[in-house]
Amino acid sequence: MLRRIGRLFVIKTRFEAYLIIFALALGAMTRGVRYTLEYPGLGGYLLWAATAGAVFLGGAKILDAIRYEQAAKAALQGENAG
């Protein structure tokens, strides 16, 4: 039963990855706007840029991991078939 619940928290497709990245970006941009209000001037904009950069880096890592897992799964299936 725990395995079935655990499978809900695994990103299996690129579409799921894009949905998660979108949610992360939405939260980060909201936080970035709050930074510009709380810290007016250059400091607030630098913090806002840092939140955007974190989403870019995290999103790229998520997409790379999906591609790697799919390639590893395909290679494993190829070994078992041949």
VENKAVEN-V571408 format. One record per backbone hydrogen bond with DSSP energy under -0.5 kcal/mol. NH is the residue of the N-H (numbers start at 1). CO is the residue of the C=O. Records with the same first field share a line. If there is no record, write none. Layout:
NH->CO / CO
This chain:
5->1
6->2
7->3
8->5
9->6
10->7
12->10
17->13
18->14
19->15
20->16
21->17
22->18
23->19
24->20
25->21
26->22
27->23
28->24
29->25
30->26
31->27
32->28
33->29
34->30
35->31
36->32
37->33
38->34
39->35
44->39
45->41
46->42
47->43
48->44
49->45
50->46
51->47
52->48
53->49
54->50
55->51
56->52
57->53
58->54
59->55
60->56
61->57
62->58
63->59
64->60
65->61
66->62
67->63
68->64
69->65
70->66
71->67
72->68
73->69
74->70
75->71
76->72
77->73
78->74
79->75
80->76
81->77
82->78
